[in-house]
Amino acid sequence: MATIETQDLRERIGRFRVLIMGRANPGKTTILQKVCNTTDQPEIYDTKGNKIDTAIVESSIKPCEL
């Protein structure tokens, strides 16, 4: 079985997308922030590729208060 080196893979692919699905507030954003080594909030896009204002989805971004 052939092994593809990381640099070769990056040159071939260039960029990739990640889809993480799940119920509200289990830590999806936290996983992405750790993988990308950032604390920035993600940019959210609709199915047509239009950027969505995060204020619209604010209630699903913040943890629920009990």
C-alpha positions as CSV (number, residue, x, y, z in Angstrom):
1,M,0.0,0.0,0.0
2,A,1.4,3.4,-1.0
3,T,1.9,6.1,1.6
4,I,1.0,9.7,0.7
5,E,3.3,12.2,2.4
6,T,1.6,15.2,4.1
7,Q,3.2,17.8,1.9
8,D,2.2,15.8,-1.3
9,L,-1.4,15.6,0.0
10,R,-1.5,19.3,0.7
11,E,-0.2,20.1,-2.8
12,R,-2.8,17.8,-4.5
13,I,-5.8,18.9,-2.5
14,G,-5.1,22.5,-1.7
15,R,-8.1,23.0,0.6
16,F,-10.8,20.9,2.1
17,R,-14.1,21.3,3.9
18,V,-15.2,19.7,7.2
19,L,-18.8,19.0,8.2
20,I,-19.5,18.4,11.9
21,M,-23.1,17.6,12.7
22,G,-24.8,17.1,16.0
23,R,-27.3,18.4,18.5
24,A,-27.0,21.9,19.9
25,N,-24.2,22.6,22.4
26,P,-22.2,19.3,22.5
27,G,-18.9,21.0,21.5
28,K,-18.8,21.1,17.7
29,T,-17.4,24.6,17.6
30,T,-14.8,23.7,20.3
31,I,-13.6,20.7,18.3
32,L,-13.1,22.9,15.2
33,Q,-11.3,25.6,17.2
34,K,-8.9,23.0,18.7
35,V,-8.2,21.5,15.3
36,C,-7.6,24.9,13.7
37,N,-5.7,26.2,16.7
38,T,-7.9,29.3,17.1
39,T,-10.4,30.9,19.4
40,D,-12.2,32.8,16.6
41,Q,-15.9,32.1,16.1
42,P,-16.6,30.2,12.8
43,E,-18.1,31.9,9.8
44,I,-21.5,30.3,8.9
45,Y,-22.8,30.0,5.3
46,D,-26.1,28.8,4.0
47,T,-26.6,26.1,1.3
48,K,-26.1,28.7,-1.5
49,G,-22.8,29.9,-0.1
50,N,-24.0,33.2,1.4
51,K,-22.5,34.2,4.7
52,I,-25.1,34.2,7.5
53,D,-25.0,36.9,10.2
54,T,-24.1,35.1,13.4
55,A,-26.7,37.2,15.4
56,I,-29.3,35.1,13.6
57,V,-28.0,31.9,15.1
58,E,-26.7,33.4,18.4
59,S,-29.0,31.3,20.5
60,S,-27.6,28.1,19.1
61,I,-24.0,29.3,19.5
62,K,-24.1,30.1,23.2
63,P,-24.6,27.4,25.8
64,C,-28.1,27.0,27.2
65,E,-28.7,28.5,30.6
66,L,-30.7,26.4,33.0
